[in-house]
Amino acid sequence: MTTIYDIAKSAGVSAATVSRVINSRYGINTQTQKKVRKIMDDLNFRPRSKAMDLKRVMVMFPASEVAVRGMYFSQILAGITLGCFEQNWCPVHTPTRQHLSTASDFLHLLRQEGALGVIYLSHQAGYELPNCLELADVPHAVLGHTLDNQTLHTILPDDEASALQATNYLLGQGHRRIAFVSSSLDELGHAARYAGYRQAMAGHDDAYELSPVVCPWASTQSGHEAAAMLLAMPQRPTAVVVTNEQLAIGLSDAMQKKGLNLPLDLSIFSYESSDALAYTSPPMHSMKTPAFEMGKQAIALLNDQVESNKVLSPQHRVLPHHVQVRESIALD
């Protein structure tokens, strides 16, 4: 087994310097760091303290309070955690504050954690970690949408198809002025839902597509603000597709405080990651996201790669949403 002293000898530095590089300590110049890390990569070195514990799974997610506090990520993390327990693995949660631009940077982080693989929770466009995964050839699963990267193992919800289904349901109830309310469309899943909504509306010549109401945050307060924007429209919608349960709760509350009768004056079809919408007044129709199942399947996918002990052809799993039929939609 390669030791820290072997690395030091090959690099022409002290063991203490190698230790500082492994633990990302300050005081080592960039050239020395790159040299030591390259030798560690070449020799497949793993710190001894973690080399005997190959049961860690590094779970990487955005260092965003809004994302982490949301039920979608919470349910994914719950599924991952349960899956790890069943495999006798230990999840290591790693917020992606750092900018990883190369496979070498990523492998160094993976080596620090002594992890057998990584699960990455995709959120917004513009982060290069999926490219690092592709180059590193490590066991992995990317949960959520990526930018047309077909070389990775991915698991994602059928956001576009589910929004198409939800909008078509409202159209089938006679609604033609249907609004779309969402948090940032930079979130790839919400952008896919908007695409599904537009596809459904385009399929009906008499449907009136409204400009999307995009909120800065997925919160009940933003739902109140969305309600005000809908009420200010020259032709008020009779129905709305909402991409987040907190937005839907806030929107419903604000509309009813303004004297609207739900669902007679406004029908709502929302997405949910918890059961909260079953307890609103009225209980809301929803698309239940497969977040928990995504987490469980990520562990199964990771296990397949670990057990095979070789690089597998990319798998792309698309999980369906589940319609929750309740009382928030009326005929128009």
Secondary structure, 3 states (H helix, E strand, C coil): CCCHHHHHHHHCCCHHHHHHHHCCCCCCCHHHHHHHHHHHHHCCCCCHHHHCCCCEEEEEECCCHHHHHCHHHHHHHHHHHHHHHHHCCEEEEEECCCCCCCHHHHHHHHHHHCEEEEEEECCECCCCHHHHHHHHCCCEEEECCCCCCCCCCEEEECHHHHHHHHHHHHHHCCCCEEEEEECCCCEHHHHHHHHHHHHHHHCCCCCEECCCEECCCCCHHHHHHHHHHHHCCCCCCCEEEECCHHHHHHHHHHHHHCCCCCCCCCEEEEEECCCHHHHCCCCCEEEECCHHHHHHHHHHHHHHHHHHCCCCCCCEEEECCEEECCCCCCCC
